[in-house]
Amino acid sequence: MDCAKFIDEQIAEIKQTVGTATAINALSGGVDSSVVTALGHQALGTQLKTILIDNALMREGEPQRVAEIFRKMGIPVELVDAREEFLSALKGLTDPEEKRQAITDTFYAKVFSRLVKESGAKFLFHGTILTDIEETVAGIKRQHNILAQLGIDPAKEYGYTVLEPLKTLRKDGVRAVGKLLGLPEELTQRIPFPGPALAARIVGEVTPERLATVRAATAIVEEELADTGAFQYLAVLLNDYATGIRDNKREFGQIIVVRCIESVDARTATATKLPWDKLERICRRVTDIPGVNRCLYDLTPKPPATVEYV
């Protein structure tokens, strides 16, 4: 792919579509949203309003850290606290699709709709990529940022027009475009992170307590596996419990699954063959998390599994 040509074409199309109107962009810090932010800023400058919504589902300190990276790049970011709204919407939900729908509705119909109205924006940038569209349309997994492909008219439902400049690209193409746009490697080479964030890594109900557990496990896994060169690595909290022993007493504890995969574009994937000593060290650290007494390593390729659990 000719990345320079792609960027020029998208910038020209964005300028023509948006004209003199205001556009708004929700930055999460993932590769896709970061590239869309940089592309939109290059095309529109001050016409683009970039916000980062703290939905209570991100990694430790992530909202503040991502906002600061972009501010240093000269792209202003407004940090919005919506943690309570998202946690309230997820309360009591266990079905994966219901959880995703609750996040979608809270984001688009409540939090973002309010911000769009306040900004006067008529256009919204999405970091949708080709894999998102394919998996949603095929019924494999509903991606939170897919609207038009499911017959949802965002202009009618939410009051704005969605722009998807990356929808013809896969992850490797997005990374290449981001590099050419001048994004730091910290962003372009960042491992994929789902739109529903840690809610996609909790099987069952999402609560503040369960979020704290998977957030702690995520920090351990990402620290331990950062040097592997793997495509993606993550921690998942299961909805089952297992009998264990702690301080010579019976414990009914939680189960964390570690997943580390090799892939190019997330369409297919295989489990990384990690050294045994690394797996043992991860297991020791994860089972030191209060309430966790089992740590498993997932060997399942994609297919038959998907990368994420929810």
PALUMDO-797507 format. One line per 3 residues: number of its first residue (from 1); their letters; for each residue x, y, z of C-alpha. Coordinates in Angstrom, 2 decimals. Each point is the difference from the previous one (the first is absolute). Layout:
NUM) a) X,Y,Z  ... .
***
This chain:
1) mdc) 0.00,0.00,0.00  1.17,3.53,-0.82  -0.45,1.64,3.42 .
4) akf) 0.85,3.51,-1.22  -2.64,-0.22,-2.72  -2.54,-1.39,2.48 .
7) ide) 0.62,2.89,2.41  -0.28,2.63,-2.73  -3.24,-1.49,-1.30 .
10) qia) -1.56,-0.23,3.46  1.00,3.54,0.96  -1.51,1.35,-3.23 .
13) eik) -3.21,-2.00,0.54  -0.29,1.11,3.63  0.43,3.66,-0.92 .
16) qtv) -2.58,-0.25,-2.77  -2.52,-1.85,2.20  0.33,2.12,3.13 .
19) gta) 0.45,3.36,-1.71  -0.12,2.76,2.62  -1.95,-2.04,2.55 .
22) tai) 1.29,-1.32,3.32  0.95,-3.65,0.38  0.45,-1.92,3.22 .
25) nal) 2.16,-2.99,0.76  0.08,-2.44,2.91  3.56,-1.07,0.77 .
28) sgg) 0.63,-3.19,1.95  3.74,-0.33,-0.50  -0.23,-3.17,-2.08 .
31) vds) 1.76,-0.16,-3.35  -3.15,0.59,-2.06  -1.34,2.95,1.98 .
34) svv) 3.47,1.56,0.23  0.52,-0.14,-3.76  -3.48,1.43,-0.64 .
37) tal) 0.74,2.82,2.44  3.30,0.87,-1.73  -1.59,-0.26,-3.46 .
40) ghq) -2.99,2.13,0.99  2.20,2.62,1.66  2.24,0.23,-3.06 .
43) alg) -3.05,0.49,-2.22  -2.04,2.35,2.18  2.26,1.57,2.63 .
46) tql) -2.09,1.98,2.50  -3.25,-1.13,-1.67  0.54,-3.35,1.68 .
49) kti) -0.92,-0.37,3.67  1.67,-3.05,1.58  -1.28,-1.43,3.26 .
52) lid) 0.98,-2.99,2.10  -2.80,-1.55,2.04  1.00,-1.72,3.22 .
55) nal) -2.55,-2.82,0.05  1.44,-1.80,3.07  1.00,-2.88,-2.28 .
58) mre) 3.54,1.03,-0.97  3.35,-1.12,1.36  1.61,1.58,3.03 .
61) gep) 0.77,3.70,-0.65  -0.70,-0.41,-3.71  -2.37,2.94,-0.64 .
64) qrv) 2.42,2.53,1.49  3.05,-1.53,-1.69  -1.56,-0.06,-3.49 .
67) aei) -1.27,3.57,0.28  3.46,1.19,0.96  1.66,-1.74,-2.98 .
70) frk) -2.27,1.81,-2.43  0.33,3.33,1.75  3.76,-0.27,-0.44 .
73) mgi) -0.64,-0.56,-3.73  -1.94,3.27,-0.16  -3.41,-1.69,-0.15 .
76) pve) -2.20,1.24,2.85  -2.07,-2.65,1.77  -2.91,0.54,2.37 .
79) lvd) -0.28,-2.69,2.69  -3.61,-0.78,0.97  -0.90,-1.99,3.12 .
82) are) -2.93,-2.33,-0.79  0.94,-2.89,2.25  -3.22,-0.07,1.99 .
85) efl) -2.21,0.04,-3.11  1.72,-3.04,-1.53  0.12,-2.02,3.22 .
88) sal) -3.69,0.67,0.61  -0.86,-1.13,-3.54  1.95,-3.25,0.44 .
91) kgl) -1.39,-0.86,3.42  -1.62,-3.43,0.09  0.86,-0.90,-3.62 .
94) tdp) 1.77,-3.29,-0.78  -0.86,-0.71,-3.64  2.91,1.07,-2.28 .
97) eek) -2.23,1.67,-2.60  -2.08,1.79,2.61  3.18,1.35,1.55 .
100) rqa) 1.28,1.23,-3.35  -3.37,1.55,-0.78  -0.06,1.77,3.37 .
103) itd) 3.43,1.49,-0.70  -1.05,1.03,-3.52  -3.21,1.62,1.24 .
106) tfy) 1.70,1.77,2.89  2.74,1.30,-2.23  -2.05,1.11,-3.01 .
109) akv) -3.46,0.80,1.32  0.98,1.48,3.36  3.57,1.16,0.60 .
112) fsr) 1.17,0.72,-3.53  -3.36,1.30,-1.18  0.13,2.58,2.78 .
115) lvk) 3.55,1.02,-0.90  -0.85,0.24,-3.69  -2.93,2.31,0.72 .
118) esg) 2.15,2.18,2.26  2.72,0.26,-2.67  -2.35,0.61,-2.91 .
121) akf) 1.84,-2.70,-1.98  -1.69,-1.49,-3.06  2.58,-2.71,-0.68 .
124) lfh) 1.50,-2.77,2.13  3.21,-1.89,-0.81  0.08,-3.76,0.60 .
127) gti) 3.09,-2.20,0.08  -1.91,-2.82,-1.72  2.25,-2.40,-1.93 .
130) ltd) -0.85,-2.74,-2.49  0.27,-2.83,2.54  -2.57,1.73,2.26 .
133) iee) -2.49,0.14,-2.85  0.59,-3.58,-1.13  -0.43,-1.53,3.47 .
136) tva) -3.12,2.00,0.76  -1.74,-0.60,-3.34  0.83,-3.73,0.22 .
139) gik) -1.59,-0.13,3.44  3.22,-1.14,1.66  0.25,2.88,2.46 .
142) rqh) -1.75,3.35,0.15  2.61,2.76,-0.08  -1.08,3.03,2.04 .
145) nil) 0.83,2.49,-2.76  -2.00,-1.65,-2.78  -3.20,1.86,-0.84 .
148) aql) -0.79,0.48,-3.68  1.01,-3.59,-0.79  -2.79,-1.18,2.31 .
151) gid) -2.60,2.31,-1.48  0.33,2.68,2.70  -0.21,3.52,-1.41 .
154) pak) 2.15,2.09,2.39  -1.33,3.27,-1.42  -3.56,-1.09,0.82 .
157) eyg) 0.75,-1.81,3.27  2.67,2.22,1.50  0.02,3.23,-2.01 .
160) ytv) 3.34,-0.16,-1.78  1.72,-1.50,-3.05  2.70,-2.62,0.52 .
163) lep) 3.29,0.10,-1.94  2.07,-3.20,-0.21  3.28,0.79,-1.83 .
166) lkt) 1.66,-3.30,1.00  -2.81,-2.39,-0.96  1.95,-1.47,-2.96 .
169) lrk) 3.09,-0.79,2.08  1.05,-2.84,2.25  2.14,0.41,3.11 .
172) dgv) 3.36,-0.20,-1.78  -1.09,2.70,-2.46  -1.23,2.24,2.82 .
175) rav) 3.37,-0.30,1.75  1.83,0.96,-3.19  -2.23,3.05,-0.53 .
178) gkl) 0.50,1.07,3.61  3.77,-0.19,-0.33  -0.06,2.20,-3.11 .
181) lgl) -2.25,2.49,1.81  2.72,0.39,2.62  -1.60,-1.82,2.90 .
184) pee) 2.50,-1.33,2.56  0.75,-3.71,0.00  -1.60,-0.17,3.44 .
187) ltq) -3.32,0.44,-1.83  0.55,-1.57,-3.42  1.44,-3.22,1.42 .
190) rip) -2.38,-0.18,2.92  -1.69,-3.37,0.36  -3.68,-0.07,-1.00 .
193) fpg) -2.45,0.92,2.75  -3.77,-0.53,-0.41  -2.48,2.86,-0.25 .
196) pal) -1.97,-1.27,3.03  3.40,-0.03,1.77  0.21,-2.17,3.13 .
199) aar) -3.72,-0.81,-0.24  1.04,-2.30,-2.88  2.32,-1.80,2.41 .
202) ivg) -2.50,-0.75,2.72  -2.24,-3.00,-0.56  -3.20,0.77,1.85 .
205) evt) -1.00,3.18,1.84  2.28,3.05,-0.09  0.37,1.48,3.48 .
208) per) 2.56,2.38,1.52  1.46,-2.90,2.01  0.34,-2.31,-3.01 .
211) lat) 1.45,2.85,-2.04  2.64,0.53,2.68  0.96,-3.68,-0.21 .
214) vra) 0.31,-0.17,-3.78  1.74,3.41,-0.06  2.67,-1.31,2.39 .
217) ata) 0.41,-3.20,-2.04  0.23,2.03,-3.22  2.84,2.10,1.40 .
220) ive) 1.94,-3.15,0.91  -0.57,-1.73,-3.35  0.88,3.09,-2.07 .
223) eel) 3.18,0.58,2.02  1.13,-3.62,-0.23  -0.78,-0.49,-3.71 .
226) adt) 1.06,3.37,-1.40  3.31,-1.46,-1.20  -1.52,-2.94,-1.89 .
229) gaf) -0.80,1.83,-3.24  -3.40,-1.70,0.01  -2.92,1.55,-1.87 .
232) qyl) -2.19,0.20,3.11  -0.03,-1.14,3.62  -2.69,0.37,2.63 .
235) avl) -1.52,-1.20,3.25  -3.60,-1.20,0.33  -2.06,-0.46,3.15 .
238) lnd) -2.32,-2.99,-0.22  -3.42,-0.27,1.63  0.87,-3.31,1.70 .
241) yat) 1.65,-0.59,3.34  2.44,-2.68,1.09  0.89,-1.55,3.34 .
244) gir) 3.45,0.92,1.24  2.16,0.36,3.09  1.30,3.23,1.47 .
247) dnk) 1.56,0.39,3.45  -0.86,-3.67,0.65  -3.67,0.73,-0.50 .
250) ref) -2.46,-0.99,-2.70  -0.63,2.79,-2.51  -2.64,0.22,-2.71 .
253) gqi) 1.94,2.22,-2.38  -0.23,1.67,-3.39  1.63,-1.23,-3.21 .
256) ivv) 2.15,2.09,-2.33  0.77,-1.17,-3.55  3.11,1.31,-1.78 .
259) rci) -0.12,0.25,-3.79  2.97,0.81,-2.24  -0.27,-0.33,-3.78 .
262) esv) 1.88,0.30,-3.27  -1.84,1.66,-2.90  0.32,2.55,-2.79 .
265) dar) -3.49,1.44,-0.30  -2.07,-1.80,2.70  -1.93,-2.06,-2.57 .
268) tat) 1.89,-3.11,1.10  2.27,-0.55,2.97  2.06,-2.64,1.79 .
271) atk) 1.09,-0.19,3.62  3.53,1.19,0.77  2.35,-2.72,1.26 .
274) lpw) 1.14,1.76,3.16  2.92,-1.26,2.12  -1.06,-2.04,2.99 .
277) dkl) 1.83,2.21,2.51  -1.87,3.06,-1.31  -3.35,-1.76,0.34 .
280) eri) 0.88,-1.07,3.54  0.98,3.54,0.96  -3.24,1.40,-1.42 .
283) crr) -1.96,-2.65,1.87  1.69,0.84,3.31  -0.65,3.73,-0.42 .
286) vtd) -3.61,-0.40,-1.16  -0.92,-2.34,2.86  1.37,2.59,2.44 .
289) ipg) -2.93,2.23,-1.00  -2.55,-0.13,2.84  -2.78,-2.48,-0.76 .
292) vnr) 1.77,-1.70,-2.94  1.27,-3.56,0.45  0.19,-1.37,-3.54 .
295) cly) 1.91,1.21,-3.06  -0.45,-1.79,-3.35  1.72,0.39,-3.38 .
298) dlt) -2.23,-0.11,-3.09  1.41,-2.04,-2.91  -3.04,0.36,-2.29 .
301) pkp) 0.61,1.41,-3.52  -2.36,2.27,-1.93  -2.12,-1.65,-1.30 .
304) pat) -1.67,-1.72,1.82  0.47,2.62,2.73  -0.13,3.78,-0.40 .
307) vey) 2.81,2.10,1.48  -2.18,1.46,2.76  -2.34,-1.96,2.26 .
310) v) -3.00,2.34,0.02 .
***
